[in-house]
């Protein structure tokens, strides 16, 4: 593909508030997944992890990532709530850039509560990619 070649996609028109609410849902899922890392780190490390300044920076970074993700979700949610419902956008190109198939489905179509990451996946479940 040359830099000037255009990839043709089928137009997928949707209301912008609906799209933004799906993004909010995905961001809450991301925050939840990040939040689950912290206790796992504490469980697999020895008791001295909290005494290490570098380890504390990592734990604080995880907490900050969760707060920022939730903050962005609330920001977008508030904007979506005040936006006129009639605004529509074509999602086709944006969706074609999302590499995770389940996330692409969640952002591109289903209801507002469709999640790309099943929260209740059994331990040991994994996807090959």
N, C-alpha and C positions, 0 to 999 in steps of 0.2 A: 504494500500500500504506500502510495506517495503521500507527502504531507498535505497535498491539495485534494486528494481523493476523498469524496464524501461517502460515508456509509449510509445507505438507505434504510430507514426504519419505518414501521407502520405507526401512524399517529395514534397515541393513546391519550385522549383528552380527559382530564379529571379536574375537580374543583381543588384549588390550592389549599383551602382549609382542611379538606379531607386528607390530602397528601401530608400536610404538616402534622396532623394528628397521628398518622401512621409512623412518621419519623419520631415523634415524641414517644410512642410506644416502644420503638426500637431502642431509643436512648435509655429508657427505663430498664429495658432488658440488659443493655450493656452495663449500666450501673450495678445491677444485681449480680451479673457475672463477675465483675471486678471485685465487688464487695465479698464474694465468696472466697476470693484468693487469700485475704488477710488471715482468717482463722486457720486455713490450711498451712500457711507459712509458719504460724506459731506452733501448730501441731507437729510439723516435721522437723523443726529445729529444736535445739536444746534450750534450756531455760535462760541461757546467757544472751539470747538474741536481743532482748530488750536493753541490755547493757551496752550493746554495740551502737555507736553513733551512726555508722553507715547503715546498719540494719534498721534503725529507727527512721532514718531518712526514707528508706524503701517503704516501710509501713505507713509513714505519713504521706508519701507519694500516692500510695494506693487509696488512702482516705481522701486525698485531694482530688484524685481522678474521679472517684465516686461523686463527690460534692459538685465538681465542675460538670460532669455528665448530667446529673439531676438538675443543676442550675440551667444548663442549656435547654434541657427538655421543658422546664417550666417557662423559660423565656419564649420558646417557640410556641408552646401551648397557649400562652397569653396572647401572642400575636395572632395565632390562628383563631382564637375566640373573638377577636375584634375585627377580623377581616370580612369583607363582603363575601357571601357564599357564592356569588356568581362568577368570581374570578376563576378562570380555568387555565391550565397549562398542559403542554404536551410532554408526557413522561417518557416517551419512547427512547430518546437518546440517553437520558439520565439512567434509566433502568438498564440499558445495554452496557453501561459502565460498571454496574454492581456485579461483582464476581461470585458472591455466594448466592446460590440458586434459591434457597429458602428465604433469604433476605430480599431478594429480587421479587419473589412472590408476595411477601408481606408488604413491601413498599408499593407494589404495583397493582394490587387488586383487592383482596379480601376486605373484610370489615376492619373497623378501627382497632379491634382487639386481636388481630392476627399477629402472632409472634414468629420471628424467624428462628429463634432459639427456644425449643421446648424446655420449659423450666423444670419439668418433672422427668427428664431423661434418667433412665436407670444408670446406676454406677456401672462403668465398664462399656457403656454404649459409646461408639465413636464413628465418625465418618471418614472414609478415605478421600483424599483430594490430591 
